[in-house]
């Protein structure tokens, strides 16, 4: 397989290069291309997730008092960041 070489401005240089047909004349494997693109896109998404640690979650968690004290609320208006 012979290919013509072009200059930077787009005009042909007059030279030709012989390419190996075992590499450049094979039929592309669509599924392999799909899997490669899919893995590249998945790697771009890594690191963009976030799960809140225990100190960033509002409310919930361990019950602060016994049930008969403070009516068993997990968010008490006396504490900061409570409604």
PyMOL Python script that loads the backbone (N, CA, C, O; Angstrom):
from pymol import cmd

cmd.read_pdbstr("""\
ATOM      1  N   UNK A   1       0.852  -1.166   0.000  1.00  0.00           N
ATOM      2  CA  UNK A   1       0.000   0.000   0.000  1.00  0.00           C
ATOM      3  C   UNK A   1       0.902   1.234   0.000  1.00  0.00           C
ATOM      4  O   UNK A   1       1.735   1.406   0.890  1.00  0.00           O
ATOM      5  N   UNK A   2       0.725   2.092  -1.011  1.00  0.00           N
ATOM      6  CA  UNK A   2       1.538   3.304  -1.136  1.00  0.00           C
ATOM      7  C   UNK A   2       0.672   4.531  -0.867  1.00  0.00           C
ATOM      8  O   UNK A   2      -0.451   4.632  -1.362  1.00  0.00           O
ATOM      9  N   UNK A   3       1.206   5.460  -0.080  1.00  0.00           N
ATOM     10  CA  UNK A   3       0.487   6.681   0.286  1.00  0.00           C
ATOM     11  C   UNK A   3       1.363   7.872  -0.073  1.00  0.00           C
ATOM     12  O   UNK A   3       2.576   7.856   0.135  1.00  0.00           O
ATOM     13  N   UNK A   4       0.727   8.900  -0.614  1.00  0.00           N
ATOM     14  CA  UNK A   4       1.455  10.114  -0.978  1.00  0.00           C
ATOM     15  C   UNK A   4       1.618  11.016   0.244  1.00  0.00           C
ATOM     16  O   UNK A   4       0.705  11.118   1.064  1.00  0.00           O
ATOM     17  N   UNK A   5       2.767  11.666   0.369  1.00  0.00           N
ATOM     18  CA  UNK A   5       3.056  12.566   1.488  1.00  0.00           C
ATOM     19  C   UNK A   5       2.734  13.996   1.058  1.00  0.00           C
ATOM     20  O   UNK A   5       3.034  14.404  -0.064  1.00  0.00           O
ATOM     21  N   UNK A   6       2.114  14.753   1.977  1.00  0.00           N
ATOM     22  CA  UNK A   6       1.741  16.147   1.715  1.00  0.00           C
ATOM     23  C   UNK A   6       2.549  17.076   2.607  1.00  0.00           C
ATOM     24  O   UNK A   6       2.995  16.688   3.687  1.00  0.00           O
ATOM     25  N   UNK A   7       2.732  18.309   2.143  1.00  0.00           N
ATOM     26  CA  UNK A   7       3.424  19.339   2.920  1.00  0.00           C
ATOM     27  C   UNK A   7       2.453  19.972   3.911  1.00  0.00           C
ATOM     28  O   UNK A   7       1.264  19.653   3.914  1.00  0.00           O
ATOM     29  N   UNK A   8       2.971  20.876   4.758  1.00  0.00           N
ATOM     30  CA  UNK A   8       2.126  21.549   5.750  1.00  0.00           C
ATOM     31  C   UNK A   8       1.036  22.390   5.105  1.00  0.00           C
ATOM     32  O   UNK A   8      -0.058  22.508   5.656  1.00  0.00           O
ATOM     33  N   UNK A   9       1.318  22.974   3.948  1.00  0.00           N
ATOM     34  CA  UNK A   9       0.324  23.833   3.298  1.00  0.00           C
ATOM     35  C   UNK A   9      -0.714  23.033   2.518  1.00  0.00           C
ATOM     36  O   UNK A   9      -1.646  23.620   1.969  1.00  0.00           O
ATOM     37  N   UNK A  10      -0.578  21.709   2.453  1.00  0.00           N
ATOM     38  CA  UNK A  10      -1.565  20.868   1.792  1.00  0.00           C
ATOM     39  C   UNK A  10      -1.192  20.454   0.385  1.00  0.00           C
ATOM     40  O   UNK A  10      -1.923  19.683  -0.236  1.00  0.00           O
ATOM     41  N   UNK A  11      -0.094  20.932  -0.129  1.00  0.00           N
ATOM     42  CA  UNK A  11       0.311  20.555  -1.487  1.00  0.00           C
ATOM     43  C   UNK A  11       1.107  19.250  -1.442  1.00  0.00           C
ATOM     44  O   UNK A  11       1.840  19.012  -0.482  1.00  0.00           O
ATOM     45  N   UNK A  12       0.972  18.401  -2.466  1.00  0.00           N
ATOM     46  CA  UNK A  12       1.716  17.134  -2.469  1.00  0.00           C
ATOM     47  C   UNK A  12       3.216  17.368  -2.621  1.00  0.00           C
ATOM     48  O   UNK A  12       3.650  18.236  -3.379  1.00  0.00           O
ATOM     49  N   UNK A  13       4.001  16.576  -1.885  1.00  0.00           N
ATOM     50  CA  UNK A  13       5.455  16.737  -1.937  1.00  0.00           C
ATOM     51  C   UNK A  13       6.079  15.904  -3.048  1.00  0.00           C
ATOM     52  O   UNK A  13       7.239  16.123  -3.397  1.00  0.00           O
ATOM     53  N   UNK A  14       5.346  14.964  -3.605  1.00  0.00           N
ATOM     54  CA  UNK A  14       5.871  14.110  -4.663  1.00  0.00           C
ATOM     55  C   UNK A  14       6.475  12.822  -4.146  1.00  0.00           C
ATOM     56  O   UNK A  14       6.844  11.959  -4.942  1.00  0.00           O
ATOM     57  N   UNK A  15       6.587  12.666  -2.835  1.00  0.00           N
ATOM     58  CA  UNK A  15       7.136  11.435  -2.258  1.00  0.00           C
ATOM     59  C   UNK A  15       6.001  10.487  -1.903  1.00  0.00           C
ATOM     60  O   UNK A  15       4.878  10.916  -1.635  1.00  0.00           O
ATOM     61  N   UNK A  16       6.306   9.194  -1.905  1.00  0.00           N
ATOM     62  CA  UNK A  16       5.342   8.175  -1.505  1.00  0.00           C
ATOM     63  C   UNK A  16       5.986   7.263  -0.467  1.00  0.00           C
ATOM     64  O   UNK A  16       7.194   7.023  -0.487  1.00  0.00           O
ATOM     65  N   UNK A  17       5.153   6.763   0.436  1.00  0.00           N
ATOM     66  CA  UNK A  17       5.616   5.881   1.502  1.00  0.00           C
ATOM     67  C   UNK A  17       4.872   4.559   1.377  1.00  0.00           C
ATOM     68  O   UNK A  17       3.673   4.546   1.098  1.00  0.00           O
ATOM     69  N   UNK A  18       5.565   3.460   1.580  1.00  0.00           N
ATOM     70  CA  UNK A  18       4.940   2.142   1.563  1.00  0.00           C
ATOM     71  C   UNK A  18       4.571   1.762   2.997  1.00  0.00           C
ATOM     72  O   UNK A  18       5.420   1.753   3.888  1.00  0.00           O
ATOM     73  N   UNK A  19       3.284   1.447   3.205  1.00  0.00           N
ATOM     74  CA  UNK A  19       2.799   1.049   4.522  1.00  0.00           C
ATOM     75  C   UNK A  19       2.595  -0.457   4.557  1.00  0.00           C
ATOM     76  O   UNK A  19       2.250  -1.067   3.545  1.00  0.00           O
ATOM     77  N   UNK A  20       2.808  -1.047   5.712  1.00  0.00           N
ATOM     78  CA  UNK A  20       2.670  -2.490   5.875  1.00  0.00           C
ATOM     79  C   UNK A  20       1.197  -2.882   5.755  1.00  0.00           C
ATOM     80  O   UNK A  20       0.380  -2.408   6.544  1.00  0.00           O
ATOM     81  N   UNK A  21       0.833  -3.737   4.789  1.00  0.00           N
ATOM     82  CA  UNK A  21      -0.579  -4.099   4.614  1.00  0.00           C
ATOM     83  C   UNK A  21      -1.135  -4.928   5.765  1.00  0.00           C
ATOM     84  O   UNK A  21      -2.350  -4.940   5.969  1.00  0.00           O
ATOM     85  N   UNK A  22      -0.282  -5.627   6.531  1.00  0.00           N
ATOM     86  CA  UNK A  22      -0.795  -6.417   7.656  1.00  0.00           C
ATOM     87  C   UNK A  22      -1.299  -5.518   8.788  1.00  0.00           C
ATOM     88  O   UNK A  22      -2.020  -5.980   9.673  1.00  0.00           O
ATOM     89  N   UNK A  23      -0.923  -4.237   8.763  1.00  0.00           N
ATOM     90  CA  UNK A  23      -1.380  -3.298   9.790  1.00  0.00           C
ATOM     91  C   UNK A  23      -2.467  -2.379   9.250  1.00  0.00           C
ATOM     92  O   UNK A  23      -3.477  -2.159   9.918  1.00  0.00           O
ATOM     93  N   UNK A  24      -2.274  -1.842   8.053  1.00  0.00           N
ATOM     94  CA  UNK A  24      -3.145  -0.781   7.556  1.00  0.00           C
ATOM     95  C   UNK A  24      -4.276  -1.256   6.653  1.00  0.00           C
ATOM     96  O   UNK A  24      -5.141  -0.452   6.305  1.00  0.00           O
ATOM     97  N   UNK A  25      -4.310  -2.537   6.257  1.00  0.00           N
ATOM     98  CA  UNK A  25      -5.385  -3.020   5.395  1.00  0.00           C
ATOM     99  C   UNK A  25      -6.327  -3.975   6.106  1.00  0.00           C
ATOM    100  O   UNK A  25      -7.136  -4.632   5.451  1.00  0.00           O
ATOM    101  N   UNK A  26      -6.246  -4.071   7.427  1.00  0.00           N
ATOM    102  CA  UNK A  26      -7.144  -4.972   8.147  1.00  0.00           C
ATOM    103  C   UNK A  26      -8.487  -4.286   8.378  1.00  0.00           C
ATOM    104  O   UNK A  26      -8.579  -3.059   8.399  1.00  0.00           O
ATOM    105  N   UNK A  27      -9.526  -5.103   8.549  1.00  0.00           N
ATOM    106  CA  UNK A  27     -10.856  -4.575   8.845  1.00  0.00           C
ATOM    107  C   UNK A  27     -10.896  -4.201  10.333  1.00  0.00           C
ATOM    108  O   UNK A  27     -10.500  -5.009  11.173  1.00  0.00           O
ATOM    109  N   UNK A  28     -11.361  -3.004  10.670  1.00  0.00           N
ATOM    110  CA  UNK A  28     -11.378  -2.615  12.093  1.00  0.00           C
ATOM    111  C   UNK A  28     -12.401  -3.424  12.883  1.00  0.00           C
ATOM    112  O   UNK A  28     -13.482  -3.743  12.388  1.00  0.00           O
ATOM    113  N   UNK A  29     -12.039  -3.744  14.112  1.00  0.00           N
ATOM    114  CA  UNK A  29     -12.919  -4.471  15.022  1.00  0.00           C
ATOM    115  C   UNK A  29     -13.756  -3.436  15.777  1.00  0.00           C
ATOM    116  O   UNK A  29     -13.257  -2.761  16.678  1.00  0.00           O
ATOM    117  N   UNK A  30     -15.032  -3.317  15.401  1.00  0.00           N
ATOM    118  CA  UNK A  30     -15.898  -2.288  15.982  1.00  0.00           C
ATOM    119  C   UNK A  30     -16.077  -2.470  17.486  1.00  0.00           C
ATOM    120  O   UNK A  30     -16.112  -1.493  18.234  1.00  0.00           O
ATOM    121  N   UNK A  31     -16.189  -3.711  17.923  1.00  0.00           N
ATOM    122  CA  UNK A  31     -16.410  -3.940  19.350  1.00  0.00           C
ATOM    123  C   UNK A  31     -15.172  -3.557  20.172  1.00  0.00           C
ATOM    124  O   UNK A  31     -15.299  -3.017  21.271  1.00  0.00           O
ATOM    125  N   UNK A  32     -13.982  -3.836  19.643  1.00  0.00           N
ATOM    126  CA  UNK A  32     -12.755  -3.461  20.354  1.00  0.00           C
ATOM    127  C   UNK A  32     -12.627  -1.945  20.441  1.00  0.00           C
ATOM    128  O   UNK A  32     -12.188  -1.416  21.463  1.00  0.00           O
ATOM    129  N   UNK A  33     -13.007  -1.244  19.375  1.00  0.00           N
ATOM    130  CA  UNK A  33     -12.979   0.223  19.396  1.00  0.00           C
ATOM    131  C   UNK A  33     -13.982   0.751  20.411  1.00  0.00           C
ATOM    132  O   UNK A  33     -13.685   1.687  21.153  1.00  0.00           O
ATOM    133  N   UNK A  34     -15.176   0.148  20.443  1.00  0.00           N
ATOM    134  CA  UNK A  34     -16.208   0.552  21.401  1.00  0.00           C
ATOM    135  C   UNK A  34     -15.722   0.365  22.835  1.00  0.00           C
ATOM    136  O   UNK A  34     -15.902   1.252  23.670  1.00  0.00           O
ATOM    137  N   UNK A  35     -15.104  -0.784  23.127  1.00  0.00           N
ATOM    138  CA  UNK A  35     -14.629  -1.045  24.487  1.00  0.00           C
ATOM    139  C   UNK A  35     -13.501  -0.088  24.876  1.00  0.00           C
ATOM    140  O   UNK A  35     -13.429   0.344  26.027  1.00  0.00           O
ATOM    141  N   UNK A  36     -12.627   0.244  23.935  1.00  0.00           N
ATOM    142  CA  UNK A  36     -11.536   1.174  24.233  1.00  0.00           C
ATOM    143  C   UNK A  36     -12.075   2.566  24.526  1.00  0.00           C
ATOM    144  O   UNK A  36     -11.634   3.213  25.476  1.00  0.00           O
ATOM    145  N   UNK A  37     -13.026   3.035  23.717  1.00  0.00           N
ATOM    146  CA  UNK A  37     -13.616   4.363  23.938  1.00  0.00           C
ATOM    147  C   UNK A  37     -14.379   4.382  25.253  1.00  0.00           C
ATOM    148  O   UNK A  37     -14.329   5.364  25.993  1.00  0.00           O
ATOM    149  N   UNK A  38     -15.082   3.301  25.540  1.00  0.00           N
ATOM    150  CA  UNK A  38     -15.857   3.226  26.781  1.00  0.00           C
ATOM    151  C   UNK A  38     -14.945   3.279  28.007  1.00  0.00           C
ATOM    152  O   UNK A  38     -15.270   3.952  28.984  1.00  0.00           O
ATOM    153  N   UNK A  39     -13.812   2.581  27.969  1.00  0.00           N
ATOM    154  CA  UNK A  39     -12.906   2.608  29.118  1.00  0.00           C
ATOM    155  C   UNK A  39     -12.247   3.976  29.273  1.00  0.00           C
ATOM    156  O   UNK A  39     -12.020   4.426  30.397  1.00  0.00           O
ATOM    157  N   UNK A  40     -11.940   4.644  28.161  1.00  0.00           N
ATOM    158  CA  UNK A  40     -11.358   5.987  28.238  1.00  0.00           C
ATOM    159  C   UNK A  40     -12.354   6.958  28.856  1.00  0.00           C
ATOM    160  O   UNK A  40     -11.985   7.766  29.709  1.00  0.00           O
ATOM    161  N   UNK A  41     -13.619   6.885  28.431  1.00  0.00           N
ATOM    162  CA  UNK A  41     -14.642   7.774  28.984  1.00  0.00           C
ATOM    163  C   UNK A  41     -14.898   7.474  30.463  1.00  0.00           C
ATOM    164  O   UNK A  41     -15.128   8.395  31.247  1.00  0.00           O
ATOM    165  N   UNK A  42     -14.861   6.203  30.851  1.00  0.00           N
ATOM    166  CA  UNK A  42     -15.060   5.843  32.258  1.00  0.00           C
ATOM    167  C   UNK A  42     -13.908   6.356  33.113  1.00  0.00           C
ATOM    168  O   UNK A  42     -14.127   6.791  34.243  1.00  0.00           O
ATOM    169  N   UNK A  43     -12.689   6.311  32.590  1.00  0.00           N
ATOM    170  CA  UNK A  43     -11.541   6.815  33.349  1.00  0.00           C
ATOM    171  C   UNK A  43     -11.596   8.327  33.512  1.00  0.00           C
ATOM    172  O   UNK A  43     -11.085   8.857  34.498  1.00  0.00           O
ATOM    173  N   UNK A  44     -12.205   9.030  32.562  1.00  0.00           N
ATOM    174  CA  UNK A  44     -12.349  10.481  32.707  1.00  0.00           C
ATOM    175  C   UNK A  44     -13.325  10.830  33.823  1.00  0.00           C
ATOM    176  O   UNK A  44     -13.203  11.884  34.446  1.00  0.00           O
ATOM    177  N   UNK A  45     -14.294   9.949  34.079  1.00  0.00           N
ATOM    178  CA  UNK A  45     -15.297  10.225  35.110  1.00  0.00           C
ATOM    179  C   UNK A  45     -14.795   9.892  36.508  1.00  0.00           C
ATOM    180  O   UNK A  45     -15.399  10.335  37.485  1.00  0.00           O
ATOM    181  N   UNK A  46     -13.725   9.137  36.639  1.00  0.00           N
ATOM    182  CA  UNK A  46     -13.262   8.744  37.961  1.00  0.00           C
ATOM    183  C   UNK A  46     -12.812   9.959  38.757  1.00  0.00           C
ATOM    184  O   UNK A  46     -12.229  10.893  38.207  1.00  0.00           O
ATOM    185  N   UNK A  47     -13.084   9.938  40.041  1.00  0.00           N
ATOM    186  CA  UNK A  47     -12.652  11.018  40.905  1.00  0.00           C
ATOM    187  C   UNK A  47     -13.655  12.147  41.015  1.00  0.00           C
ATOM    188  O   UNK A  47     -13.418  13.116  41.737  1.00  0.00           O
ATOM    189  N   UNK A  48     -14.780  12.038  40.307  1.00  0.00           N
ATOM    190  CA  UNK A  48     -15.764  13.109  40.379  1.00  0.00           C
ATOM    191  C   UNK A  48     -16.892  12.764  41.343  1.00  0.00           C
ATOM    192  O   UNK A  48     -17.813  13.563  41.514  1.00  0.00           O
ATOM    193  N   UNK A  49     -16.842  11.604  41.972  1.00  0.00           N
ATOM    194  CA  UNK A  49     -17.896  11.217  42.899  1.00  0.00           C
ATOM    195  C   UNK A  49     -17.545  11.712  44.302  1.00  0.00           C
ATOM    196  O   UNK A  49     -16.385  11.997  44.601  1.00  0.00           O
ATOM    197  N   UNK A  50     -18.556  11.808  45.150  1.00  0.00           N
ATOM    198  CA  UNK A  50     -18.305  12.199  46.532  1.00  0.00           C
ATOM    199  C   UNK A  50     -19.394  11.605  47.403  1.00  0.00           C
ATOM    200  O   UNK A  50     -20.581  11.697  47.090  1.00  0.00           O
ATOM    201  N   UNK A  51     -18.980  11.003  48.486  1.00  0.00           N
ATOM    202  CA  UNK A  51     -19.902  10.508  49.496  1.00  0.00           C
ATOM    203  C   UNK A  51     -19.611  11.293  50.757  1.00  0.00           C
ATOM    204  O   UNK A  51     -18.452  11.428  51.151  1.00  0.00           O
ATOM    205  N   UNK A  52     -20.650  11.815  51.395  1.00  0.00           N
ATOM    206  CA  UNK A  52     -20.436  12.618  52.593  1.00  0.00           C
ATOM    207  C   UNK A  52     -19.944  11.740  53.740  1.00  0.00           C
ATOM    208  O   UNK A  52     -20.529  10.690  54.003  1.00  0.00           O
ATOM    209  N   UNK A  53     -18.875  12.154  54.427  1.00  0.00           N
ATOM    210  CA  UNK A  53     -18.456  11.416  55.612  1.00  0.00           C
ATOM    211  C   UNK A  53     -19.414  11.684  56.770  1.00  0.00           C
ATOM    212  O   UNK A  53     -20.327  12.502  56.665  1.00  0.00           O
ATOM    213  N   UNK A  54     -19.191  10.996  57.844  1.00  0.00           N
ATOM    214  CA  UNK A  54     -20.126  11.050  58.958  1.00  0.00           C
ATOM    215  C   UNK A  54     -20.278  12.459  59.533  1.00  0.00           C
ATOM    216  O   UNK A  54     -21.362  12.822  59.989  1.00  0.00           O
ATOM    217  N   UNK A  55     -19.213  13.253  59.519  1.00  0.00           N
ATOM    218  CA  UNK A  55     -19.308  14.584  60.122  1.00  0.00           C
ATOM    219  C   UNK A  55     -20.017  15.587  59.218  1.00  0.00           C
ATOM    220  O   UNK A  55     -20.389  16.661  59.691  1.00  0.00           O
ATOM    221  N   UNK A  56     -20.221  15.278  57.926  1.00  0.00           N
ATOM    222  CA  UNK A  56     -20.905  16.209  57.030  1.00  0.00           C
ATOM    223  C   UNK A  56     -22.396  15.916  56.884  1.00  0.00           C
ATOM    224  O   UNK A  56     -23.133  16.739  56.340  1.00  0.00           O
ATOM    225  N   UNK A  57     -22.848  14.769  57.355  1.00  0.00           N
ATOM    226  CA  UNK A  57     -24.255  14.404  57.228  1.00  0.00           C
ATOM    227  C   UNK A  57     -25.033  15.124  58.309  1.00  0.00           C
ATOM    228  O   UNK A  57     -24.628  15.123  59.472  1.00  0.00           O
ATOM    229  N   UNK A  58     -26.169  15.751  57.931  1.00  0.00           N
ATOM    230  CA  UNK A  58     -26.983  16.463  58.915  1.00  0.00           C
ATOM    231  C   UNK A  58     -28.000  15.517  59.517  1.00  0.00           C
ATOM    232  O   UNK A  58     -28.712  14.819  58.795  1.00  0.00           O
ATOM    233  N   UNK A  59     -28.070  15.492  60.840  1.00  0.00           N
ATOM    234  CA  UNK A  59     -29.046  14.658  61.523  1.00  0.00           C
ATOM    235  C   UNK A  59     -28.681  13.187  61.442  1.00  0.00           C
ATOM    236  O   UNK A  59     -27.653  12.819  60.874  1.00  0.00           O
ATOM    237  N   UNK A  60     -29.532  12.355  62.014  1.00  0.00           N
ATOM    238  CA  UNK A  60     -29.295  10.925  61.960  1.00  0.00           C
ATOM    239  C   UNK A  60     -28.137  10.513  62.840  1.00  0.00           C
ATOM    240  O   UNK A  60     -27.608  11.327  63.597  1.00  0.00           O
ATOM    241  N   UNK A  61     -27.744   9.275  62.750  1.00  0.00           N
ATOM    242  CA  UNK A  61     -26.636   8.794  63.559  1.00  0.00           C
ATOM    243  C   UNK A  61     -27.115   8.271  64.902  1.00  0.00           C
ATOM    244  O   UNK A  61     -28.255   7.823  65.032  1.00  0.00           O
ATOM    245  N   UNK A  62     -26.251   8.330  65.890  1.00  0.00           N
ATOM    246  CA  UNK A  62     -26.576   7.816  67.217  1.00  0.00           C
ATOM    247  C   UNK A  62     -27.573   8.737  67.914  1.00  0.00           C
ATOM    248  O   UNK A  62     -27.499   9.960  67.793  1.00  0.00           O
ATOM    249  N   UNK A  63     -28.486   8.140  68.629  1.00  0.00           N
ATOM    250  CA  UNK A  63     -29.471   8.902  69.391  1.00  0.00           C
ATOM    251  C   UNK A  63     -28.755   9.633  70.527  1.00  0.00           C
ATOM    252  O   UNK A  63     -28.045   9.002  71.310  1.00  0.00           O
ATOM    253  N   UNK A  64     -28.933  10.957  70.630  1.00  0.00           N
ATOM    254  CA  UNK A  64     -28.146  11.720  71.597  1.00  0.00           C
ATOM    255  C   UNK A  64     -28.553  11.518  73.056  1.00  0.00           C
ATOM    256  O   UNK A  64     -27.710  11.614  73.948  1.00  0.00           O
ATOM    257  N   UNK A  65     -29.830  11.241  73.310  1.00  0.00           N
ATOM    258  CA  UNK A  65     -30.317  11.092  74.677  1.00  0.00           C
ATOM    259  C   UNK A  65     -31.259   9.904  74.750  1.00  0.00           C
ATOM    260  O   UNK A  65     -31.624   9.329  73.725  1.00  0.00           O
ATOM    261  N   UNK A  66     -31.652   9.540  75.959  1.00  0.00           N
ATOM    262  CA  UNK A  66     -32.659   8.504  76.109  1.00  0.00           C
ATOM    263  C   UNK A  66     -33.977   8.993  75.519  1.00  0.00           C
ATOM    264  O   UNK A  66     -34.120  10.181  75.229  1.00  0.00           O
ATOM    265  N   UNK A  67     -34.932   8.100  75.340  1.00  0.00           N
ATOM    266  CA  UNK A  67     -36.171   8.462  74.663  1.00  0.00           C
ATOM    267  C   UNK A  67     -36.993   9.467  75.463  1.00  0.00           C
ATOM    268  O   UNK A  67     -37.620  10.345  74.870  1.00  0.00           O
ATOM    269  N   UNK A  68     -37.010   9.368  76.765  1.00  0.00           N
ATOM    270  CA  UNK A  68     -37.869  10.248  77.554  1.00  0.00           C
ATOM    271  C   UNK A  68     -37.247  11.618  77.780  1.00  0.00           C
ATOM    272  O   UNK A  68     -37.922  12.510  78.294  1.00  0.00           O
ATOM    273  N   UNK A  69     -35.993  11.815  77.418  1.00  0.00           N
ATOM    274  CA  UNK A  69     -35.372  13.132  77.515  1.00  0.00           C
ATOM    275  C   UNK A  69     -35.456  13.786  76.148  1.00  0.00           C
ATOM    276  O   UNK A  69     -35.225  13.104  75.150  1.00  0.00           O
ATOM    277  N   UNK A  70     -35.764  15.029  76.050  1.00  0.00           N
ATOM    278  CA  UNK A  70     -35.801  15.842  74.825  1.00  0.00           C
ATOM    279  C   UNK A  70     -36.642  15.213  73.723  1.00  0.00           C
ATOM    280  O   UNK A  70     -36.420  15.507  72.548  1.00  0.00           O
ATOM    281  N   UNK A  71     -37.569  14.386  74.052  1.00  0.00           N
ATOM    282  CA  UNK A  71     -38.546  13.796  73.133  1.00  0.00           C
ATOM    283  C   UNK A  71     -37.861  12.986  72.023  1.00  0.00           C
ATOM    284  O   UNK A  71     -38.483  12.741  70.990  1.00  0.00           O
ATOM    285  N   UNK A  72     -36.625  12.571  72.200  1.00  0.00           N
ATOM    286  CA  UNK A  72     -35.950  11.681  71.260  1.00  0.00           C
ATOM    287  C   UNK A  72     -35.609  12.290  69.921  1.00  0.00           C
ATOM    288  O   UNK A  72     -35.475  11.565  68.935  1.00  0.00           O
ATOM    289  N   UNK A  73     -35.463  13.597  69.855  1.00  0.00           N
ATOM    290  CA  UNK A  73     -35.148  14.233  68.572  1.00  0.00           C
ATOM    291  C   UNK A  73     -33.672  14.098  68.254  1.00  0.00           C
ATOM    292  O   UNK A  73     -32.820  14.150  69.141  1.00  0.00           O
ATOM    293  N   UNK A  74     -33.384  13.924  66.977  1.00  0.00           N
ATOM    294  CA  UNK A  74     -31.996  13.853  66.546  1.00  0.00           C
ATOM    295  C   UNK A  74     -31.487  15.248  66.191  1.00  0.00           C
ATOM    296  O   UNK A  74     -30.282  15.497  66.213  1.00  0.00           O
ATOM    297  N   UNK A  75     -32.397  16.147  65.870  1.00  0.00           N
ATOM    298  CA  UNK A  75     -32.007  17.535  65.596  1.00  0.00           C
ATOM    299  C   UNK A  75     -32.657  18.415  66.666  1.00  0.00           C
ATOM    300  O   UNK A  75     -33.874  18.600  66.671  1.00  0.00           O
ATOM    301  N   UNK A  76     -31.863  18.937  67.542  1.00  0.00           N
ATOM    302  CA  UNK A  76     -32.390  19.754  68.630  1.00  0.00           C
ATOM    303  C   UNK A  76     -32.074  21.209  68.316  1.00  0.00           C
ATOM    304  O   UNK A  76     -30.968  21.527  67.879  1.00  0.00           O
ATOM    305  N   UNK A  77     -33.040  22.092  68.538  1.00  0.00           N
ATOM    306  CA  UNK A  77     -32.860  23.492  68.171  1.00  0.00           C
ATOM    307  C   UNK A  77     -31.760  24.175  68.974  1.00  0.00           C
ATOM    308  O   UNK A  77     -31.322  25.261  68.595  1.00  0.00           O
ATOM    309  N   UNK A  78     -31.302  23.582  70.062  1.00  0.00           N
ATOM    310  CA  UNK A  78     -30.231  24.183  70.846  1.00  0.00           C
ATOM    311  C   UNK A  78     -28.867  23.980  70.194  1.00  0.00           C
ATOM    312  O   UNK A  78     -27.928  24.728  70.467  1.00  0.00           O
ATOM    313  N   UNK A  79     -28.759  22.979  69.339  1.00  0.00           N
ATOM    314  CA  UNK A  79     -27.487  22.687  68.693  1.00  0.00           C
ATOM    315  C   UNK A  79     -27.351  23.507  67.422  1.00  0.00           C
ATOM    316  O   UNK A  79     -28.345  23.965  66.858  1.00  0.00           O
ATOM    317  N   UNK A  80     -26.121  23.690  66.975  1.00  0.00           N
ATOM    318  CA  UNK A  80     -25.916  24.438  65.731  1.00  0.00           C
ATOM    319  C   UNK A  80     -26.308  23.576  64.534  1.00  0.00           C
ATOM    320  O   UNK A  80     -26.316  22.348  64.618  1.00  0.00           O
ATOM    321  N   UNK A  81     -26.629  24.222  63.433  1.00  0.00           N
ATOM    322  CA  UNK A  81     -27.029  23.591  62.172  1.00  0.00           C
ATOM    323  C   UNK A  81     -28.308  22.791  62.306  1.00  0.00           C
ATOM    324  O   UNK A  81     -28.516  21.855  61.534  1.00  0.00           O
ATOM    325  N   UNK A  82     -29.168  23.117  63.246  1.00  0.00           N
ATOM    326  CA  UNK A  82     -30.461  22.457  63.356  1.00  0.00           C
ATOM    327  C   UNK A  82     -31.531  23.437  62.909  1.00  0.00           C
ATOM    328  O   UNK A  82     -31.368  24.643  63.092  1.00  0.00           O
ATOM    329  N   UNK A  83     -32.618  22.953  62.330  1.00  0.00           N
ATOM    330  CA  UNK A  83     -33.675  23.887  61.872  1.00  0.00           C
ATOM    331  C   UNK A  83     -34.415  24.537  63.008  1.00  0.00           C
ATOM    332  O   UNK A  83     -35.321  25.337  62.777  1.00  0.00           O
TER     333      UNK A  83
END
""", "prot")
cmd.dss("prot")
cmd.show_as("cartoon", "prot")
cmd.util.cbc("prot")
cmd.orient("prot")
